[in-house]
Amino acid sequence: MNATHSSAVNSRPSALVCRGCCCGSSRKHPEVDFEKQIEDLSSVARVRTLNCVNECARSNIVIVRFDRKRSFWLGEVNSDASTLALCGWIGAGGVEPPPPLLEAKIFMPDNRL
C-alpha cells in the first residue's frame, strides 16, 4: 500500500458499531440484516465492532467519528432506510444538519467512549 492510499484510508470517517449484548442481535432485532449493515457502512467508513457501549435502551448503536472534534452517537439504526441515510450522510462528510431520519436518532450518551 502506498502512502497516498494509506492516508486516504485513514482520513475516512469511522463507524463504531455495537454488536455486544443486545445490539446487533437477531434475537432482539430479527428484521435487521446486520452483515449487510456492516457491508454498507464499510463502503463509506472504517468500521469496527464494539462489544457493548451500555446504551441498550437505544439498541442498535452506531457511533460515527468524522474527526477528533466531530462524533455522533445514533441509536435505533434498525432499518435499511436508516442505514442508507447514514451511509449517504457519512459519504457526504456529515454535513449539518443531518437528514431528518437521522436527526431523531442522534443522542448524547451518559458515558462517552
C-alpha positions in Angstrom: 0.0 0.0 0.0 1.4 3.4 -0.9 1.5 6.4 1.4 -1.2 8.2 -0.6 -3.6 5.3 -0.4 -2.9 4.8 3.3 -3.5 8.5 4.1 -6.8 8.4 2.2 -8.0 5.3 4.1 -7.0 6.8 7.5 -8.9 10.1 6.7 -12.1 8.2 6.2 -14.7 8.6 8.9 -15.0 5.7 11.3 -18.2 3.9 12.3 -18.1 2.1 15.6 -20.9 -0.4 15.7 -22.2 -2.0 18.9 -22.6 -5.8 18.4 -22.5 -6.8 22.1 -25.2 -7.9 24.4 -28.3 -6.8 22.5 -27.3 -4.5 19.7 -26.7 -6.4 16.5 -28.7 -9.3 17.9 -31.1 -11.1 15.6 -32.8 -12.3 18.8 -33.7 -8.7 19.6 -33.9 -7.3 16.0 -34.8 -10.2 13.7 -35.8 -7.8 11.0 -32.3 -6.4 10.6 -29.6 -7.8 8.3 -26.6 -7.0 10.4 -24.0 -8.3 8.0 -25.4 -6.2 5.2 -25.4 -3.2 7.5 -21.7 -3.6 8.2 -21.0 -4.1 4.5 -23.0 -0.9 3.6 -21.2 1.1 6.3 -17.8 -0.2 5.2 -18.4 1.4 1.8 -18.2 4.9 3.3 -16.3 4.4 6.6 -13.7 2.4 8.5 -16.0 0.0 10.5 -15.1 -1.5 13.8 -17.4 -3.5 16.1 -17.6 -3.0 19.8 -18.8 -5.4 22.4 -21.2 -3.1 24.3 -21.5 0.6 24.8 -24.0 0.5 27.6 -26.9 2.2 25.7 -29.1 -0.9 25.4 -32.3 1.0 25.5 -31.4 2.6 22.1 -30.2 -0.7 20.5 -28.7 -0.8 17.7 -26.0 1.9 18.3 -23.6 3.3 15.7 -21.0 5.9 16.7 -19.7 7.9 13.7 -16.5 9.8 14.1 -15.6 12.2 11.3 -12.6 13.6 13.1 -11.3 14.2 16.6 -13.9 17.0 17.2 -17.0 15.6 15.5 -18.6 12.4 16.6 -22.2 11.4 16.7 -24.0 8.7 18.6 -27.0 7.2 16.8 -29.5 4.8 18.3 -32.1 2.5 16.8 -30.4 2.2 13.4 -32.6 -0.8 12.7 -33.8 -0.4 9.1 -32.5 -0.4 5.6 -33.7 3.2 5.3 -31.8 4.4 8.3 -28.7 2.6 7.2 -29.0 4.0 3.7 -29.5 7.5 5.1 -26.5 7.0 7.5 -24.3 5.9 4.6 -25.3 8.9 2.5 -24.7 11.3 5.3 -21.3 9.8 6.1 -20.4 9.8 2.4 -21.3 13.5 2.2 -18.9 14.3 5.1 -21.5 14.6 7.8 -22.9 17.9 6.6 -25.1 19.7 9.1 -27.9 19.3 9.7 -28.2 15.5 9.3 -31.1 14.1 7.3 -34.4 14.2 9.4 -34.4 10.4 9.7 -31.0 10.5 11.4 -31.5 13.7 13.4 -34.1 11.9 15.5 -31.7 9.1 16.2 -28.7 11.2 17.4 -28.2 11.4 21.2 -25.6 12.3 23.8 -24.6 9.2 25.8 -24.1 9.2 29.6 -20.7 7.6 29.2 -18.8 8.6 26.1 -16.1 6.3 24.7 
